[in-house]
Amino acid sequence: MKKYKKLSIGFALVLALIFALSACGGTPTTSGGGSSAPAPAAPADEADTGSSADAAAATTEFKYGKIDIPGKDGALCGAPIYIAYDQGFFAEEGFDVTLISADAETRKIGLNNGTIPIVNGDFQFFPSIEEGVQVKVVDGLHNGCIKFLVPKGSDIKSAADLKGKRVGVDEIGGTPHQVASVWVEKAGISAKPEDREVEFVVYSDGNLEIEALRNGDVDVAALWDPLGSIYTEGDDAEFEVLFDLSTDPTFAGKYCCFLYASTKVINENPEYVAALLRAYHKAQEWISDNPREAVEIISSGKYSAIEDIDLAEGLVTSYEYPSLHDHQTGKQNVEADVKYFVEELANIGYLKTADPAAFAAEIYYKVDLELGK
């Protein structure tokens, strides 16, 4: 095992003002530009996968023209992007989409100037908005995709058992860290570094986090899917799930990943944003109805590296992508979920706002989906 660097965080908390990249959890290392101009042709190893979108692009006159959407980070929870592209839902709504790689800075610039109209991300995005990034939450994408693992037979059974323990995370201020902080605070344990009741230890890679848990360097590993599921599957698994974002009462039934639209685009062309959301909604419903086929498309199209189709299908199902009926009936209240997480993050000092309710109302924008139909 390659030697890794462990950073023990026991002093001042540094809020990482970056963007949650699909689920949420991926962090692309290459920038694909945030321009509305046509993207360069992909190299041979990134060439088209023969998707439905290719055929549509050859025959469709696009109402809204060319558009870049960050969608090459490989995160499984970004499935609606891949399916909307592959099945032609973006094309149906008038967009000639190019999926690009885009790091946090590229997304920030693109959203602020409107050349990247929409991204998916979780509530880790909220501090960045507070610091001036010009985006609005316009919808929910899916439910939980984070798990905390402990060795099998561990004495740690609940949040209350984390006092004095070490928790591995991918970054301070990142979503697993924020989730763990909210979780322990609700159990009466301070997550603030100065109180030294919980120690958060940073690892640059989830596999290094697993190795640290195996070696006893941390007591708990807070991980993005699919690692949280891969290492707990089967009778011979060496770890077990302590916490599941999709089922824990603090978070269950709430969106953890949202869709964020450029404020500039919303102000200049709300019809454009409405059309984009309709494409996402079609993809979400398609995944909800066809989780197995969605995973097979994502795998064969190399949108995400999937080694276990059954496991991936289970994860996609657990994310509870909403159907069109769910959207129409308001099964999940996006605005209420935004307010809930703003309040929770403000309670533990991750947001500076003195009025969480007002901040939540400010950052949420309800799109009229009838625009442009």
Residue pairs with C-beta under 8 A, 6 or more apart in sequence:
1 211
4 203
4 204
4 205
4 208
4 211
4 212
5 204
6 201
6 202
6 203
6 212
6 217
7 201
7 202
8 199
8 201
9 172
9 193
9 199
9 200
9 201
9 202
10 193
10 196
10 199
11 193
11 194
12 193
12 194
13 172
13 173
13 192
13 193
13 349
14 172
14 173
15 127
15 172
15 173
15 350
16 124
16 171
16 172
16 173
16 174
17 127
17 128
17 131
17 173
18 104
18 124
18 128
18 173
19 104
19 107
19 108
19 119
19 121
19 124
19 125
19 128
20 121
20 122
20 123
20 124
20 125
20 174
20 175
20 257
21 27
21 28
21 70
21 73
21 75
21 104
21 107
21 121
22 73
22 75
22 77
22 78
22 81
22 120
22 121
22 257
23 75
23 77
23 78
23 120
23 121
23 122
23 142
23 145
23 146
23 175
23 224
23 225
23 256
23 257
24 75
24 77
24 78
24 120
24 121
24 122
24 145
24 175
24 224
24 256
24 257
25 75
25 77
25 145
25 146
25 170
25 175
25 224
25 225
26 73
26 74
26 75
26 78
27 73
27 103
27 104
28 70
28 72
28 73
28 101
28 102
28 103
29 103
30 101
30 103
31 101
31 102
31 103
31 105
31 106
32 39
32 68
32 70
32 72
32 100
32 101
32 102
32 106
33 39
33 68
33 100
33 102
33 106
34 68
34 100
34 102
34 106
34 107
34 109
34 110
34 111
34 113
34 115
34 116
35 68
35 110
35 115
36 65
36 66
36 67
36 68
36 115
37 66
38 66
38 98
39 68
39 98
39 100
42 48
48 54
49 86
49 300
49 301
49 302
49 303
51 85
51 86
51 87
51 88
51 301
52 86
52 87
52 88
53 85
53 86
53 87
53 88
53 90
53 91
53 97
55 88
56 88
56 91
56 92
57 91
57 96
60 91
60 96
62 91
62 94
62 95
62 96
63 93
63 94
63 275
64 93
64 94
64 95
64 272
64 275
65 95
65 96
66 95
66 96
66 97
66 98
67 90
67 95
67 96
67 97
67 98
67 117
68 97
68 98
68 100
68 102
68 110
68 115
68 116
69 81
69 85
69 90
69 97
69 98
69 99
69 100
69 116
69 117
69 118
69 119
70 99
70 100
70 101
70 102
70 106
70 107
70 116
70 119
71 78
71 81
71 82
71 85
71 99
71 100
71 303
72 99
72 100
72 101
72 303
73 101
74 303
74 304
74 305
75 224
75 304
76 145
76 225
76 226
76 298
76 304
76 306
76 312
76 315
76 316
77 141
77 142
77 145
77 225
77 257
77 319
78 120
78 303
78 304
79 283
79 287
79 294
79 298
79 304
79 316
79 319
79 321
80 120
80 141
80 142
80 280
80 283
80 284
80 287
80 321
81 99
81 120
81 280
81 283
82 297
82 298
82 301
82 303
82 304
83 89
83 283
83 286
83 287
83 294
83 297
83 298
84 90
84 97
84 279
84 280
84 282
84 283
85 97
85 99
86 297
86 301
86 303
87 282
87 283
87 286
87 297
89 279
89 280
89 282
89 283
89 286
90 97
90 276
90 279
91 97
92 279
92 282
93 275
93 276
93 278
93 279
94 275
95 275
95 276
95 279
102 110
102 116
102 119
106 116
107 116
107 119
108 128
108 133
109 115
110 116
110 262
111 119
111 133
111 134
111 135
111 260
111 262
111 263
112 133
112 134
112 262
112 264
113 262
113 264
114 262
114 264
114 265
114 268
116 262
117 261
117 262
117 265
117 272
117 273
117 276
118 138
118 259
118 260
118 261
118 262
118 265
118 273
118 276
119 135
119 259
119 260
120 141
120 257
120 258
120 259
120 260
121 257
121 258
121 260
122 175
122 256
122 257
122 258
123 175
123 178
123 256
123 258
123 338
123 341
123 342
123 345
124 173
124 174
124 175
124 178
125 133
125 135
125 258
125 260
126 341
126 342
126 345
126 350
126 351
126 363
127 173
127 345
127 350
127 351
129 135
129 363
130 351
130 352
130 353
130 359
134 262
134 263
134 264
135 260
135 261
135 262
135 263
136 260
136 261
136 263
136 266
136 363
136 364
136 365
137 258
137 259
137 260
137 334
137 338
137 363
137 364
137 365
138 258
138 259
138 260
138 261
138 266
138 273
138 277
138 364
138 365
138 366
138 367
139 258
139 259
139 277
139 280
139 334
139 367
140 255
140 257
140 258
140 259
140 322
140 332
140 334
140 337
141 255
141 257
141 258
141 259
141 280
141 284
141 321
142 255
142 256
142 257
142 284
142 319
142 320
142 321
143 245
143 246
143 252
143 253
143 254
143 255
143 256
143 318
143 319
143 320
144 244
144 245
144 246
144 247
144 248
144 251
144 252
144 256
144 318
144 319
145 224
145 225
145 245
145 246
145 256
145 257
145 315
145 319
146 175
146 176
146 179
146 222
146 223
146 224
146 225
146 228
146 245
146 256
147 222
147 223
147 225
147 228
147 229
147 232
147 241
147 242
147 243
147 244
147 245
148 167
148 180
148 220
148 221
148 222
148 223
148 228
148 241
148 242
148 243
149 210
149 213
149 220
149 221
149 223
149 228
149 231
149 232
149 239
149 240
149 241
149 242
150 156
150 213
150 219
150 220
150 221
150 239
150 240
150 242
151 213
151 214
151 238
151 239
151 240
152 237
152 238
152 239
152 240
154 219
154 240
154 242
155 161
156 162
156 165
156 219
156 220
156 242
157 242
158 187
158 242
159 183
159 184
159 186
159 187
159 189
159 243
160 187
160 188
160 189
162 180
162 184
162 187
162 189
162 198
162 219
162 220
163 184
163 189
163 197
163 198
164 197
164 198
165 198
165 199
165 219
165 220
166 198
166 199
166 200
166 201
166 217
166 218
166 219
166 220
167 180
167 198
167 199
167 200
167 201
167 218
167 219
167 220
167 221
167 222
168 200
168 201
168 202
168 203
168 209
168 212
168 213
168 217
168 218
168 220
168 221
168 222
169 176
169 177
169 180
169 200
169 201
169 202
169 203
169 209
169 222
170 176
170 177
170 202
170 203
170 204
170 205
170 206
170 209
170 222
170 224
171 177
171 202
172 200
172 202
173 350
175 256
176 222
176 223
176 224
177 200
177 222
178 345
178 350
179 222
179 245
179 251
180 191
180 198
180 200
180 220
180 222
181 191
181 348
181 350
182 191
182 250
182 344
182 345
182 348
183 243
183 248
183 250
184 190
184 191
184 197
184 198
185 191
185 347
185 348
186 250
189 197
189 198
190 197
190 198
191 197
191 198
191 348
192 348
192 349
193 200
201 212
201 217
201 218
203 209
203 212
206 221
206 223
206 224
206 227
207 227
209 218
209 221
209 222
209 223
209 227
210 221
210 223
210 227
210 231
210 239
212 218
212 221
213 219
213 220
213 221
213 239
214 238
220 242
221 239
222 243
225 315
226 311
226 312
226 315
228 241
228 244
229 311
229 314
229 315
230 308
230 311
231 237
231 238
231 239
232 239
232 240
232 241
233 308
233 311
245 251
245 256
246 252
246 318
246 319
246 320
253 332
254 332
254 337
254 340
254 341
255 332
255 334
255 337
258 334
258 338
259 277
259 280
261 273
261 276
261 365
261 367
265 272
265 273
266 273
266 365
266 367
270 367
270 368
270 371
271 371
271 372
272 372
273 367
274 367
274 368
274 369
274 370
274 371
274 372
275 371
275 372
277 367
277 369
278 369
281 322
281 324
281 327
281 369
282 324
284 321
284 322
284 323
284 327
285 321
285 322
285 323
285 324
286 294
287 294
287 316
287 321
288 320
288 321
288 322
288 323
288 326
289 323
291 313
291 316
291 317
292 309
292 313
294 316
295 306
295 309
295 312
295 313
295 316
296 309
297 303
298 304
298 306
298 312
299 306
299 309
299 312
304 312
306 312
322 331
322 332
325 331
326 332
334 364
335 360
335 361
335 364
335 366
338 360
338 363
338 364
339 356
339 357
339 360
339 361
339 364
342 351
342 353
342 356
342 357
342 359
342 360
342 363
343 356
343 357
343 360
345 351
346 353
346 356
346 359
351 359
353 359
